[in-house]
């Protein structure tokens, strides 16, 4: 689990990037989530770069 606060997994980030997300905020939005603690933001950013 990438983000236990939001139940966000890598597959959710991959799908969001495929749908056009290029920022952490867009990944959250496309998954219907809002940032909570922000601990996962750095991991999500790295995955955006990897999947872009």
DSSP file (Angstrom, degrees, kcal/mol; ACC not computed):
  #  RESIDUE AA STRUCTURE BP1 BP2  ACC     N-H-->O    O-->H-N    N-H-->O    O-->H-N    TCO  KAPPA ALPHA  PHI   PSI    X-CA   Y-CA   Z-CA
    1    1 A X              0   0    0      0, 0.0     3,-0.3     0, 0.0     8,-0.2   0.000 360.0 360.0 360.0 124.3    0.0    0.0    0.0
    2    2 A X        +     0   0    0      6,-1.0     2,-0.4     1,-0.3     7,-0.2   0.895 360.0  15.6 -72.6 -42.6    1.5    3.3   -1.1
    3    3 A X  B  >> -A    8   0A   0      5,-2.3     5,-1.9     1,-0.1     4,-1.0  -0.852  59.0-175.0-139.0  99.9   -0.7    5.4    1.2
    4    4 A X  T  45S+     0   0    0     -2,-0.4    -1,-0.1    -3,-0.3     3,-0.1   0.805  85.2  62.5 -65.9 -27.9   -2.5    3.8    4.1
    5    5 A X  T  45S+     0   0    0      1,-0.2    -1,-0.2     3,-0.1    -2,-0.0   0.892 120.2  23.4 -61.0 -39.4   -4.3    7.1    5.0
    6    6 A X  T  45S-     0   0    0     -3,-0.5    -1,-0.2     2,-0.1    -2,-0.2   0.361 103.0-119.8-110.4   2.5   -6.0    7.2    1.6
    7    7 A X  T  <5 +     0   0    0     -4,-1.0     2,-0.5     1,-0.2    -3,-0.2   0.904  58.3 161.4  54.6  43.3   -6.0    3.5    0.6
    8    8 A X  B   < -A    3   0A   0     -5,-1.9    -5,-2.3     4,-0.0    -6,-1.0  -0.823  18.8-170.6-100.6 130.7   -4.0    4.5   -2.4
    9    9 A X    >>  -     0   0    0     -2,-0.5     4,-1.4    -7,-0.2     3,-0.9  -0.716  38.5-103.9-115.7 166.7   -2.0    1.9   -4.3
   10   10 A X  H 3> S+     0   0    0      1,-0.3     4,-2.8    -2,-0.2     5,-0.2   0.870 119.6  60.2 -56.9 -38.1    0.6    2.1   -7.1
   11   11 A X  H 3> S+     0   0    0      1,-0.2     4,-2.2     2,-0.2    -1,-0.3   0.835 101.4  54.1 -62.1 -31.1   -2.0    0.9   -9.6
   12   12 A X  H <> S+     0   0    0     -3,-0.9     4,-2.1     2,-0.2    -1,-0.2   0.891 110.2  46.1 -68.8 -39.0   -4.1    4.0   -8.7
   13   13 A X  H  X S+     0   0    0     -4,-1.4     4,-2.6     2,-0.2     5,-0.2   0.930 111.8  51.4 -67.1 -45.3   -1.2    6.3   -9.5
   14   14 A X  H  X S+     0   0    0     -4,-2.8     4,-2.1     1,-0.2    -2,-0.2   0.909 111.7  47.2 -58.4 -44.0   -0.4    4.4  -12.7
   15   15 A X  H  X S+     0   0    0     -4,-2.2     4,-1.4     2,-0.2    -1,-0.2   0.897 111.2  51.2 -65.4 -41.3   -4.0    4.7  -13.9
   16   16 A X  H  <>S+     0   0    0     -4,-2.1     5,-2.7     2,-0.2    -2,-0.2   0.901 110.0  49.3 -63.9 -41.2   -4.1    8.4  -13.0
   17   17 A X  H ><5S+     0   0    0     -4,-2.6     3,-1.7     1,-0.2    -1,-0.2   0.906 108.9  52.8 -64.4 -41.0   -0.9    9.1  -15.0
   18   18 A X  H 3<5S+     0   0    0     -4,-2.1    -1,-0.2     1,-0.3    -2,-0.2   0.812 107.4  53.4 -62.6 -28.6   -2.4    7.2  -17.9
   19   19 A X  T 3<5S-     0   0    0     -4,-1.4    -1,-0.3    -5,-0.1    -2,-0.2   0.348 134.2 -87.7 -89.3   5.6   -5.4    9.5  -17.6
   20   20 A X  T < 5S+     0   0    0     -3,-1.7    -3,-0.2     1,-0.3     2,-0.2   0.462  72.3 152.2 109.4   1.9   -3.2   12.6  -17.8
   21   21 A X      < +     0   0    0     -5,-2.7    -1,-0.3     1,-0.1     3,-0.1  -0.473   8.0 165.0 -68.3 132.3   -2.1   13.3  -14.2
   22   22 A X        +     0   0    0     -2,-0.2     2,-0.3     1,-0.1    -1,-0.1   0.337  60.1  50.5-127.0   1.2    1.2   15.1  -14.0
   23   23 A X  S  > S-     0   0    0      1,-0.1     4,-1.9    25,-0.0     5,-0.1  -0.926  83.4-114.7-135.6 161.8    1.2   16.3  -10.4
   24   24 A X  H  > S+     0   0    0     -2,-0.3     4,-2.5     1,-0.2     5,-0.2   0.907 117.0  55.5 -61.1 -42.0    0.5   14.8   -7.0
   25   25 A X  H  > S+     0   0    0      1,-0.2     4,-2.6     2,-0.2    -1,-0.2   0.882 107.1  49.3 -60.0 -39.0   -2.6   16.9   -6.7
   26   26 A X  H  > S+     0   0    0      2,-0.2     4,-2.9     1,-0.2    -1,-0.2   0.863 108.0  53.8 -70.1 -35.0   -4.0   15.6  -10.0
   27   27 A X  H  X S+     0   0    0     -4,-1.9     4,-1.1     2,-0.2    -2,-0.2   0.943 111.3  46.1 -61.9 -46.6   -3.3   12.0   -8.9
   28   28 A X  H ><>S+     0   0    0     -4,-2.5     5,-3.1     1,-0.2     3,-0.6   0.952 114.5  47.8 -57.5 -49.9   -5.3   12.7   -5.7
   29   29 A X  H ><5S+     0   0    0     -4,-2.6     3,-1.8     1,-0.2    -2,-0.2   0.911 109.2  51.6 -61.2 -45.8   -8.1   14.4   -7.6
   30   30 A X  H 3<5S+     0   0    0     -4,-2.9    -1,-0.2     1,-0.3    -2,-0.2   0.718 112.6  47.6 -66.7 -18.9   -8.4   11.6  -10.3
   31   31 A X  T <<5S-     0   0    0     -4,-1.1    -1,-0.3    -3,-0.6    -2,-0.2   0.320 116.7-113.7-101.2   7.0   -8.7    9.1   -7.5
   32   32 A X  T < 5S+     0   0    0     -3,-1.8     2,-0.3     1,-0.2    -3,-0.2   0.820  75.0 126.7  68.4  31.3  -11.3   11.1   -5.6
   33   33 A X      < -     0   0    0     -5,-3.1     2,-0.4    -6,-0.2    -1,-0.2  -0.761  48.7-148.6-118.3 162.4   -8.9   11.7   -2.7
   34   34 A X        -     0   0    0     -2,-0.3    -9,-0.0    -3,-0.1     0, 0.0  -0.982  36.0 -97.7-127.7 143.9   -7.6   14.7   -0.8
   35   35 A X        +     0   0    0     -2,-0.4   -10,-0.0     1,-0.1     0, 0.0  -0.286  43.2 171.2 -59.9 139.6   -4.2   15.0    0.8
   36   36 A X  S    S-     0   0    0     -3,-0.0    -1,-0.1     0, 0.0    -3,-0.0   0.598  72.9  -5.0-111.8 -88.0   -4.1   14.2    4.5
   37   37 A X  S    S-     0   0    0      1,-0.0    -2,-0.1     0, 0.0     0, 0.0   0.759  80.9-137.9 -86.2 -24.1   -0.7   13.9    6.1
   38   38 A X    >   +     0   0    0      1,-0.0     3,-1.1     3,-0.0     4,-0.4   0.452  64.6 125.1  84.4   0.6    1.3   14.3    2.9
   39   39 A X  T 3  S+     0   0    0      1,-0.2     4,-0.4     2,-0.1     3,-0.4   0.807  74.2  49.8 -63.3 -28.3    3.8   11.5    3.7
   40   40 A X  T 3> S+     0   0    0      1,-0.2     4,-2.6     2,-0.1    -1,-0.2   0.570  83.9  92.2 -87.4  -8.3    3.1    9.7    0.5
   41   41 A X  H <> S+     0   0    0     -3,-1.1     4,-2.4     1,-0.2    -1,-0.2   0.873  85.3  49.9 -57.1 -41.5    3.5   12.8   -1.8
   42   42 A X  H  > S+     0   0    0     -4,-0.4     4,-2.0    -3,-0.4    -1,-0.2   0.903 112.0  48.2 -65.5 -40.4    7.2   12.2   -2.5
   43   43 A X  H  > S+     0   0    0     -4,-0.4     4,-2.0     2,-0.2    -2,-0.2   0.909 111.7  50.1 -65.3 -41.6    6.5    8.5   -3.4
   44   44 A X  H  X S+     0   0    0     -4,-2.6     4,-2.4     1,-0.2    -2,-0.2   0.908 108.0  53.3 -63.9 -41.7    3.7    9.6   -5.7
   45   45 A X  H  X S+     0   0    0     -4,-2.4     4,-2.0    -5,-0.2    -1,-0.2   0.909 108.6  49.8 -60.0 -42.6    5.9   12.1   -7.4
   46   46 A X  H  X S+     0   0    0     -4,-2.0     4,-2.1     1,-0.2    -1,-0.2   0.888 110.6  50.0 -63.9 -38.4    8.5    9.5   -8.1
   47   47 A X  H  X S+     0   0    0     -4,-2.0     4,-2.8     2,-0.2    -2,-0.2   0.871 106.5  55.2 -68.9 -35.6    5.9    7.2   -9.5
   48   48 A X  H  X S+     0   0    0     -4,-2.4     4,-1.3     1,-0.2    -2,-0.2   0.937 110.3  46.3 -59.3 -45.8    4.6   10.0  -11.8
   49   49 A X  H  < S+     0   0    0     -4,-2.0    -2,-0.2     1,-0.2    -1,-0.2   0.892 113.7  49.1 -63.0 -39.6    8.1   10.4  -13.2
   50   50 A X  H  < S+     0   0    0     -4,-2.1    -2,-0.2     1,-0.2    -1,-0.2   0.907 116.8  39.8 -66.9 -42.9    8.4    6.6  -13.6
   51   51 A X  H  <        0   0    0     -4,-2.8    -1,-0.2     1,-0.2    -2,-0.2   0.561 360.0 360.0 -88.4  -8.2    5.1    6.1  -15.4
   52   52 A X     <        0   0    0     -4,-1.3    -1,-0.2    -5,-0.2    -2,-0.1   0.477 360.0 360.0 -79.1 360.0    5.3    9.3  -17.5
